Amino acid sequence: MNKSIKIVSILFVFISFFACDSDDDSVQNDVLSARYTYIREAAQGVITFINTSENADSYEWNFGDGTSSIAKNPEKTFTETGEYTVTLTAKNNSTGATNSFSSTVSIEVFQGGLVTNGDFESGTAPWTLGVANPIAPSLLVSENGNTYFSVNVTAAGNPFDVNLSHVGINMTQGRTYRLTFDAWSDVNRSMVAGIGLSGNPWTNQTVVQNITTTSQNYSIDLVANFTNNNSRVIFDLGAAVGRVNIDNVTLNELP
């Protein structure tokens, strides 16, 4: 008799322990948590946020730039370079419970001023060879996540024989424009950089810039001697042999 009571007691304790353990797991599994990861898209400043929250059914995002979203997995376009604290608040509508998670997202957005796609990260347009010929994709080089224009001049001639242009820019006579760019070559050589018209009489303001085998940033202030809404940025590369690489082109009108 005593033996039977002992066996039943042990079985009861085991079942009770197992039941308690299962209840604990259930409580843990119902815990509300807010979490996310993110993916940097190919376009500059574009981030897709991946919501990994648990036991939530509504969400509110604060992107740290004055904008927000209630989408579960929003795609966000940041327009300026900076460090943004992005906060996700997840809510369980049944219980009313909320939980928040924040992290810092670093954004770098190239600002070209009057120039579009001055870092060549979006392909070749609106850049052209001369004022009308499209640029072959082979003239863009991508290294370590950076893309730049690169052309090998094999025979020296007129500077304008090999020309990189950005047309369609509105410029006004007498106004000062600051042209900046990164440039380097496989030899020490010169190139022509400036601004000008996209057709007759080809009026322009340019300077001869010496470049080296080390990438450097150049800044040139130019006073427009023309007024035209289809003006262009000019890089004349044909006067000397050697590969010329150009990146991060900006043009801004000075006050």
N, C-alpha and C positions, 0 to 999 in steps of 0.2 A: 504493500500500500504506500509506504513512504517513498519507495523507489519510483512509483508511478507519479506521485505528486512532484518529485524533483524534476522528472523529465518534462512534465507539463510546464513547470515554472521556468525552466531553461528555455523551452520553446516560446513561451510568452514574452520573455525578456528579449529574445532574438528578434521576434516579429516587431516588438515595440521599438527596438533600436533601428531596424530597417526602415520602419515607417517614419521615424524621426529624421533619419538621414535623407529619405526621399523628399520630405517636406522642406528641409534645408536647401536642397538642390533647386526645388521649385521656386523658393524665395529668391535665390541667387539668379536664376534664369529670368526672373521678372524685373530685375534692376534696370532702370532707365539710364542710358548713357548716351552722350553726344560725342561723336567723333567724325573726322573726315580726313581724306587724303586729297591730292589734287594732281592734275596733269597739265603741263605746259603745252599748249597747242603750237602749231607752226607759225601762225600769225602772231606778231609781236603784241605782248600785253594780254593775250587771251589765255584764260585759265579755266579748265573744267574741274569743278569740285565733285568729288566722289563721296557721298554720304555713307558712313559706316556705323551710324547710330543704331542702338538696339532698344527695342520695346518703345518706340516712338511712332507717332502717326501724323505729326505736323511739325513744320520746321520754319525757322526764321534765320536768315543770314544777314549779318552786318559786315560789309566788305571793307570798312575802314576808310572809305572815301566819300561817305555821305550817301551811299546807295545801299539798297537791300534787296532781298528776294525771299519768296516763300516756296520756291521750287525745291524738290528733293535733291536734285543733282544739277545745280545751275551752271551755266557757262557765263563767265564774266570777262568783260573787256576793260582793262585798266588803260587809261590814256596818258598817264604821266609816270615817269620813273620815281620809285620810292619804296619805302618799307610799309606794308599795310598789315594791320592786325585784323584778321578775319575771324569773326565770332559766329559760331553756329549754336543756336538755342533749339533744343529738341523738346517736344512736349508729348506726353501721353494724355490724350483727350479724355480717356475713361477715368483716370485718377486725378487729372489736373496737375500731375507732377511735371517739373521742367528740369533740364540739365543743360549746361553750356560748356562749350569747348572753344578755345582760341589758340591761334598760332600766327606767326608772322610770315608773310609771303613777300619775297623780294621781287620787284618788277623793274625791268629796264626797257624803256620805250624810246626809240631813236626819234629825235625831233629835228626834222630837216628844214624847218622854216618854209620858204617858198619852193623848196625842192621836194619832190615826191619820190619815195623809195631811194633815198640817197645812200642807204646802206646795202642796197641790192639784195635784201633778204626776201623780197617779194617777186623776184624774177628780174626781167630786163626792162619792162615798160616802166616809165615812159622814155627811157634812155634810147638813143639811136646812134648809129654810125653815120657821120654827116648829120644832115637834118631830117633824113627820111628813111634810111635803111635800118631795118630791124637788127638787133644784136643777136648773134647766134648764142644759144645756151652754153656752148662750149667756151665762151669768153667769160663765163662766171665760174669762179673757183670756190668750193666750200671746204674749209679746214677748221677742225675743232669747233664746230657749231657756228662759224662765221663765214659769210659769203662776200666776195668782192669781185670787181671787174679786173680782168687781166688780159693784156694783148701783147704779143711778141712782134716788135717791129724789126724786120729782117733786112730792110734796105732803107737808107736815109734818103729823104727827099724834101718836099715842102712840108712845113709843119702841119698844114691842114690835110695832107694826104691820108693821115690816120687821125680821125677826129671822133671824140666821144661828146655827144651833146644831150642836153635836157631842154627840150623846147616847150613852149606853151606857158611861159612865165610873164606876168605883167610887170613891166619896169617903166619908170618915169625919168625923163631927162633931168639931170641935176641932183637926183637922189643918190645917196651913198649906200652901197650894198656890200656886205661882208661875206666873202666866199671862204669857206673852210673845207678842208678835205685831208684825208690820209693818203700818202703816196709813197711808193718805194719801187725799186727796180733790181735787176740782177747785175747792173753796172751803174757807176756814177754817170748821170746824164741830165739833160734838161728837158723841160716840157713847157708848153704855153697853157696858161689857165686864165679864165676871165669870163666876161659876159658880153653879149652882142645880139645883133639881129639874126633872124632865121632866114633871111632872104636879102635880095638887093636893097641897098648898097652894101650890105654886110658890115655896117658900122659896129665897132666893138671897142671894148676897153679890156686889155689883157696885159699880163706880165709874163716874163720868162722866169720859171721856177726851177732851180736845181734840186734834183732829188738823188738819194743815195740808196745803198742796199739795205738800209735800216728804215723801217716804217716810221714816219714822222707826221705830225699834224701841222698843216700850214694854214695860215689865216691871211687873207688879202682883202683890203678895202678898195673898192672900185666906185668911181662916180660915173653913172650912166650918161653917155652923150647921145642918147636916143630916147624916144618914147614909143613903146609898142607893147601890145598885150600878148604877143607871140614871141617874146624875146627868149633867149636861151643862155644856159651855162655852157661854157666852151672848155674843152681840153683838147689841144692840138698836140699830137704825140709823134708826128712823122718825121721830125727833123734829125733824129738820131736813132741808132740801132739799140736794141735791148728791150727786155720785157718791162712793161709799165703796169703797175698795180694801183688801183684807185678804190678808195672805200670811204664811207661816212661823210658824204658830201652834204653841206648845208649852205643855204643862202638866206640871209636876213637883211631886211631894209633897216638901216640905222636911223635913230631919231634925228 
